[in-house]
């Protein structure tokens, strides 16, 4: 597991009117900046993103995504480690990604995914990296064990 990454199972409830997932209990954690909702088409990959100066909280409300992280922080005990997580409606989770950790995701399954991304601790800057720049040893078609 990459140092500083936190994964939290989100409590889900079912009643006669439908389902609910509690994302934050008494209010949002930390100092939240922006909150963005993104629809990702089935099979599409969005990678690689690097947030500098702010952590990201990621959760998927509809569909499923495969979230892949790679630690690129200087001096980190888990530098260059790759981590794969599945999250979405069948596995409600929130993932905290520290600044300096590369991230990418792919919508898995037969329908689009609705991903929410909140920044924490100031806006920071996001850089888009090509596969060549990121040099992450990951094949999006292979499922890691």
C-alpha positions in Angstrom: 0.0 0.0 0.0 1.3 3.4 -0.9 2.2 5.6 2.1 -0.4 8.2 2.9 -3.1 6.6 0.7 -6.3 6.0 2.8 -9.1 3.8 1.7 -12.4 4.0 3.6 -15.4 1.8 3.0 -18.5 4.0 2.7 -21.6 2.9 4.6 -24.5 2.2 2.4 -28.2 1.8 3.4 -31.2 0.4 1.6 -34.8 1.3 2.5 -38.2 1.3 0.7 -37.4 4.6 -1.1 -34.0 3.6 -2.4 -30.4 3.5 -1.4 -28.0 6.0 0.2 -24.3 6.2 0.7 -22.9 8.4 3.5 -19.8 10.1 2.0 -19.0 12.4 4.9 -20.5 12.1 8.4 -20.7 15.4 10.2 -19.4 17.4 7.3 -16.6 17.3 4.8 -13.1 16.5 6.1 -10.2 19.0 6.1 -10.3 22.1 4.0 -12.1 21.2 0.8 -11.5 23.1 -2.3 -13.3 22.1 -5.5 -15.7 19.2 -6.0 -15.9 17.8 -9.6 -18.2 15.1 -10.9 -17.0 13.4 -14.0 -18.7 10.8 -16.2 -16.3 8.3 -17.7 -17.4 6.2 -20.7 -17.0 2.4 -20.5 -13.5 1.2 -21.2 -12.1 4.7 -21.3 -8.8 5.4 -19.5 -8.0 8.8 -18.0 -4.3 8.7 -17.0 -2.0 10.1 -15.8 -2.8 13.0 -13.4 -0.5 14.5 -10.8 -1.8 16.9 -8.2 0.8 19.1 -6.6 0.1 20.8 -3.3 -3.3 19.3 -2.5 -4.7 15.9 -1.7 -7.6 14.4 -3.6 -10.6 12.5 -2.3 -12.1 10.1 -5.0 -15.3 8.2 -4.9 -17.5 6.7 -7.6 -21.3 7.0 -7.2 -22.5 5.1 -10.4 -20.8 2.3 -12.3 -17.4 1.0 -11.4 -13.8 2.2 -11.9 -10.4 0.7 -11.6 -8.3 3.4 -9.8 -4.5 3.0 -10.3 -2.0 5.0 -8.2 1.8 5.3 -8.5 3.9 7.0 -5.8 6.3 9.5 -7.4 7.2 11.4 -4.3 10.9 12.0 -3.5 12.0 10.4 -0.3 8.8 8.3 0.1 9.2 4.8 1.5 6.8 3.5 -1.2 8.4 5.5 -4.1 7.5 3.9 -7.5 5.0 1.5 -5.9 1.8 0.9 -8.0 -1.6 0.3 -6.3 -4.8 -0.9 -7.9 -8.3 -0.4 -6.4 -11.8 -1.0 -7.6 -14.5 1.3 -6.4 -18.1 2.2 -7.3 -21.6 1.2 -6.7 -20.7 -2.4 -5.9 -17.8 -1.4 -3.7 -18.6 2.1 -2.2 -15.2 3.5 -1.0 -13.5 6.8 -0.7 -9.8 7.0 -1.5 -7.5 9.8 -0.2 -4.7 10.4 -2.6 -1.8 12.5 -1.2 -0.1 15.2 -3.3 2.6 13.8 -5.5 1.0 10.4 -6.2 0.0 9.8 -9.8 -3.5 8.6 -10.5 -5.5 7.3 -13.4 -8.8 5.5 -13.7 -10.7 3.3 -16.1 -14.5 2.7 -16.2 -15.0 -1.0 -16.0 -18.1 -2.9 -16.9 -20.7 -2.1 -19.6 -21.8 1.3 -18.5 -20.4 4.7 -17.7 -19.1 5.6 -14.3 -19.8 8.8 -12.3 -16.7 9.8 -10.4 -16.5 12.5 -7.8 -13.2 14.2 -7.1 -12.7 16.7 -4.2 -9.5 18.6 -3.5 -8.4 19.0 0.0 -5.8 21.4 1.5 -5.9 24.1 -1.1 -6.4 23.9 -4.9 -2.9 22.9 -5.9 -2.1 22.4 -9.5 -2.9 19.4 -11.6 -0.5 18.2 -14.3 -1.4 15.8 -17.1 1.4 13.4 -18.0 1.6 11.2 -21.1 2.4 7.5 -20.6 6.0 8.2 -21.6 6.4 11.0 -19.1 4.7 9.1 -16.3 6.6 5.9 -16.9 4.2 3.9 -14.8 4.7 0.1 -15.2 1.0 -0.7 -15.7 -1.0 -2.3 -18.5 -4.7 -1.2 -18.2 -5.8 -4.5 -19.8 -4.2 -6.7 -17.1 -5.9 -7.2 -13.8 -3.4 -7.1 -10.9 -3.8 -9.7 -8.1 
